[in-house]
Amino acid sequence: MSAPRTQSPTPSCTFTQRFSATRRGARLARLLAAHQLTEWGHPHGSEAHDTAVLVVAELASNAVLHGRVPGRDFGLSLSVDDSRGIVRIEVTDTHPAHPAQPARPAPGPDEDGGRGLLLVDALAADWGVSDRLGPGKTVWAECALPRVVQPGC
């Protein structure tokens, strides 16, 4: 995890949505991210698509499991920066606690959790946590995304 980067001032494609802080909300965030990436020219089954969707799934799941505040939702934002060849994934929640660094070594086979941020750390080119306006934080990750000849946005 490194210091937060400033987001490109003019991303070529963006998607932002709020979801209920429930398992159903996390699943919907993953499904809509997958759909949006496909619309932008990164089809299901491509490495870039599947990596970004897995990162969205992990961050959304963490927002629901660890960042949930009763009565509050969480947000997902996707931004493509063609100049850097990345998609920036941001998941915001209203819980003040920041996630802990991924445990090394990985949790044992009998342990139920503790692998999500290890996956994000392994799959993303970069990731981190930043404060946000209002309560809570934004957990962000940047994944490689090849340039599309004719993007869908």
N, C-alpha and C positions, 0 to 999 in steps of 0.2 A: 504494500500500500504506500502510495506516495502523496505528496502535497496535492491539493485539488488544482486542477487545471481550469483555466477560464474556457468557457464554451465558445466555439466559433461564433462571431457576431451574425453570420448569415448562413445557417445550416440550409442545405438544399431541400430537405424533407423533415417535417416534424409531425409528431403525434402526441397528444396529451389527453389523459382521461383519468377520472377519479373512480375508485371502486370501494365497495363495502369491505371492511376489514374482516373478511370471513374467508373460509376455504373456497367458497364459490367465487368470491371476488378475486382471489389469487388465480384461480383457474381461468376466469374470464380475462384477466390481464394477460396471461400467457397466450390464450387463444387469439385475442385481438392483436397482440404483438406479432404473432405468427402470420396472421392475415395481413397486417400492415406491411411487414417485410416482403411478403409475396406480392402485394400490390406495387411495391417499390422496385420490383424486378429481381428479388432474391428468393427463388422458389424453395418450397419445402423440400428437404433432402439435400440442399446444398450446405456445405460446411458453414458458411457465414450465417445462413438462416438458422440452422439448428443450434449453433453455438450461442447466438444472440438470444434465441428463445429459451434455452436452458438457463442462461444468466438471468433473464427476466423471471423465469419460474422460481429460481432460488431467492432472488431479492424480494419478489412479491410474497413468497412463502415466509421469509423472515419478517417482513412488515406485518403480516397477519399473526404470526406466532410470537414474535418478540417485541414488535413495535406497536402492538394494538393498544389503543386507549378506548374504553367503552364509549360508544356514541360518535366516534371519529372514523373517518375513512383513510385511505392511502391513495397516493397518486403515482401514475406512471407517465414518464415522458421519454420518447424516443426522438433522437435528432441525428440525422445523417450529415456528416461533414465530408464531402467529396474531396476537398483539398487535402485532408489528412487520411482519407480512406478508412473512416471509422463510423460506427454507430455508437452514440452515447446513450446509455440507458440510465435513467434516474428514477429512483423509487423514494417517495417522501412519505413519512409518517409523523405523527404528533407525539411519539414517546421520546422523552429527553435522553434516554440512555443510548450511547453509541455502541455499535457491535464490537466485540472483542476481536483481536487479531486471530486468524485461524490457528487452531492448535497444531503443533508439530510434535510428535508424529500424529498421524490421523487417529481418530477414535477407533477403539477395537471393534471387532465384528459383532459383538453383543450389545454395543451401545447404539441407542436409537438416533441420536442427533450429532451435530458437530461437524458435518461434512459440507454444508452448503457454501460457506465462505471459502473453504478449501477448493471447491469446484470453481467458484468465481475467480479466485486467485490464479488457478491453473488455466482457465479459459480466456479470461480477459487480458487485453494488452496492458490495462491499468485499471485500478479501482480505488475508491476511497470514500470518505464520509465528509460532508460539509454541513455547516449550520444553514438554517433556512430562516426566512422571515417568519416570525411566529414560533409557536412551540414545535419541537421536534428536530428532525434532521433529514438530510437527503443522502442516501447511499447511491453512488454512481459507479458505473463501469463503462469502459470503452472496449469495444470488440472490433476486430478487423472486418471491413466490409468492402469488397472489391467494387470499383466503379462500374456502373451499369451504363450501357450505350444510350438507351432511352429510358431514363427513370420514370416511374409511374407517378411523379408529382411535379 
